[in-house]
């Protein structure tokens, strides 16, 4: 599967034909910070996201790496 580095973008992926292996590679393989700003900060959910992923996202936000108009939705997986 190609990535943005290879000229393929998430917005161009047909989600109906995306395999579990492709999703895993897309979300977790070769993750590198290019030090560029973005439109938003995406935090993939998991049972440990609040402990491990959210603090990093908050720090990136504080550094001004994403715009100020950002909606944050947290789903802890608990039934409400």
Backbone as numpy.savetxt, mean C-alpha at the origin, in Angstrom:
# Nx Ny Nz CAx CAy CAz Cx Cy Cz
5.13 -11.47 -13.67 4.28 -10.28 -13.67 5.16 -9.04 -13.67
4.88 -8.12 -14.54 5.62 -6.87 -14.59 5.16 -5.95 -13.47
6.02 -5.02 -13.10 5.68 -4.02 -12.10 5.80 -2.65 -12.73
5.57 -1.60 -11.93 5.68 -0.23 -12.45 7.08 0.01 -13.02
8.09 -0.63 -12.43 9.45 -0.47 -12.95 9.54 -1.01 -14.37
8.71 -1.99 -14.70 8.72 -2.61 -16.02 7.68 -1.99 -16.96
6.99 -0.95 -16.52 6.01 -0.30 -17.36 4.58 -0.75 -17.12
4.30 -1.47 -16.04 2.93 -1.88 -15.72 2.53 -1.20 -14.41
1.31 -0.70 -14.38 0.84 0.03 -13.22 -0.36 -0.68 -12.59
-0.51 -0.52 -11.29 -1.61 -1.13 -10.56 -2.94 -0.76 -11.21
-3.08 0.48 -11.64 -4.33 0.95 -12.24 -4.67 0.22 -13.54
-3.71 -0.45 -14.14 -3.93 -1.16 -15.40 -4.19 -2.65 -15.21
-4.12 -3.15 -13.97 -4.29 -4.57 -13.72 -5.77 -4.94 -13.75
-6.09 -6.02 -14.41 -7.45 -6.55 -14.43 -7.61 -7.43 -13.19
-8.30 -6.92 -12.18 -8.42 -7.63 -10.91 -9.15 -8.97 -11.03
-9.94 -9.14 -12.07 -10.67 -10.39 -12.24 -9.76 -11.54 -12.63
-8.57 -11.23 -13.14 -7.64 -12.26 -13.57 -6.37 -12.29 -12.72
-6.38 -11.61 -11.59 -5.22 -11.53 -10.71 -5.16 -12.76 -9.81
-4.04 -13.47 -9.85 -3.89 -14.68 -9.03 -3.40 -14.30 -7.63
-3.50 -15.23 -6.69 -2.99 -14.99 -5.34 -1.48 -14.74 -5.37
-0.77 -15.48 -6.22 0.67 -15.28 -6.33 1.00 -13.87 -6.83
0.25 -13.40 -7.81 0.48 -12.05 -8.32 0.17 -11.00 -7.26
-0.90 -11.19 -6.51 -1.24 -10.24 -5.44 -0.13 -10.20 -4.40
0.38 -11.36 -4.01 1.45 -11.41 -3.02 2.69 -10.71 -3.54
3.07 -10.98 -4.77 4.24 -10.33 -5.35 4.05 -8.83 -5.45
2.87 -8.40 -5.84 2.57 -6.99 -6.00 2.66 -6.25 -4.66
2.15 -6.87 -3.61 2.10 -6.20 -2.31 3.37 -6.32 -1.48
4.12 -7.42 -1.65 5.21 -7.68 -0.71 6.58 -7.87 -1.32
6.72 -7.99 -2.62 8.03 -8.25 -3.23 8.71 -6.95 -3.63
10.00 -6.92 -3.42 10.83 -5.80 -3.86 10.30 -4.45 -3.41
9.87 -4.37 -2.17 9.37 -3.10 -1.65 10.56 -2.21 -1.33
10.64 -1.09 -2.00 11.71 -0.13 -1.78 11.11 1.26 -1.74
11.63 2.10 -0.88 11.18 3.48 -0.79 11.98 4.30 -1.80
11.30 4.86 -2.79 11.98 5.67 -3.80 12.14 7.12 -3.36
11.72 7.43 -2.14 11.84 8.77 -1.55 10.99 9.82 -2.28
10.08 9.37 -3.12 9.21 10.31 -3.83 7.91 10.50 -3.08
7.29 11.67 -3.24 5.98 11.92 -2.66 4.91 11.24 -3.49
3.77 10.98 -2.87 2.67 10.35 -3.58 1.36 11.03 -3.28
0.31 10.55 -3.93 -1.02 11.10 -3.71 -1.62 10.60 -2.42
-1.25 9.39 -2.02 -1.81 8.81 -0.80 -0.82 7.80 -0.23
-1.10 7.38 0.98 -0.31 6.34 1.63 -1.25 5.17 1.86
-0.92 4.03 1.30 -1.75 2.83 1.40 -1.17 1.92 2.47
-2.01 1.52 3.42 -1.59 0.59 4.46 -2.40 -0.69 4.29
-1.73 -1.74 3.87 -2.41 -3.03 3.71 -2.81 -3.55 5.08
-4.04 -3.98 5.21 -4.55 -4.44 6.49 -4.10 -5.84 6.85
-3.93 -6.05 8.11 -3.63 -7.37 8.67 -3.84 -7.27 10.18
-3.72 -8.40 10.85 -3.91 -8.38 12.31 -2.80 -7.61 13.01
-1.68 -7.39 12.34 -0.56 -6.67 12.96 -0.27 -5.33 12.30
-1.17 -4.87 11.42 -0.94 -3.62 10.69 -0.81 -2.43 11.64
-1.64 -2.38 12.67 -1.60 -1.24 13.59 -0.24 -1.16 14.29
0.34 -2.30 14.58 1.63 -2.33 15.28 2.81 -2.07 14.35
2.79 -2.63 13.16 3.96 -2.58 12.29 3.84 -1.63 11.10
2.69 -1.56 10.47 2.56 -0.77 9.25 2.08 0.66 9.49
1.13 0.81 10.38 0.54 2.14 10.61 1.56 3.15 11.13
2.46 2.79 12.07 3.45 3.78 12.52 4.33 4.30 11.37
4.68 3.44 10.44 5.48 3.87 9.30 4.67 4.81 8.42
3.41 4.48 8.20 2.54 5.35 7.39 2.37 6.71 8.04
2.21 6.74 9.34 2.07 8.02 10.07 3.34 8.84 9.92
4.49 8.20 10.04 5.76 8.92 9.90 5.92 9.48 8.48
5.56 8.70 7.47 5.62 9.20 6.09 4.69 10.39 5.91
3.51 10.32 6.51 2.55 11.43 6.44 3.13 12.68 7.10
3.73 12.51 8.27 4.32 13.65 8.99 5.46 14.27 8.20
6.15 13.46 7.39 7.24 13.96 6.55 6.72 14.69 5.31
5.39 14.70 5.15 4.80 15.38 4.00 4.85 14.58 2.72
4.96 13.26 2.85 5.11 12.41 1.66 3.79 12.16 0.94
2.66 12.58 1.52 1.36 12.46 0.86 0.55 13.70 1.20
-0.45 13.98 0.36 -1.26 15.18 0.54 -2.01 15.19 1.86
-2.53 16.34 2.18 -3.25 16.51 3.44 -4.68 16.00 3.38
-5.27 15.87 2.19 -6.63 15.38 2.05 -6.63 13.87 1.93
-6.41 13.19 3.05 -6.33 11.74 3.05 -7.35 11.18 4.03
-8.17 10.26 3.56 -9.09 9.55 4.45 -8.39 8.32 4.99
-8.49 8.12 6.28 -7.89 6.95 6.89 -9.00 6.04 7.38
-8.98 4.81 6.91 -9.97 3.81 7.32 -9.21 2.65 7.96
-9.55 2.34 9.19 -8.88 1.26 9.89 -9.91 0.20 10.20
-9.63 -1.01 9.77 -10.46 -2.17 10.07 -9.60 -3.16 10.80
-9.85 -3.32 12.07 -9.03 -4.20 12.89 -9.43 -5.65 12.75
-10.50 -5.90 12.01 -10.96 -7.27 11.85 -11.93 -7.70 12.94
-12.08 -6.86 13.95 -13.00 -7.18 15.04 -14.43 -6.92 14.60
-15.33 -7.73 15.05 -16.74 -7.51 14.74 -17.25 -6.34 15.56
-17.96 -5.45 14.88 -18.50 -4.28 15.60 -19.99 -4.32 15.66
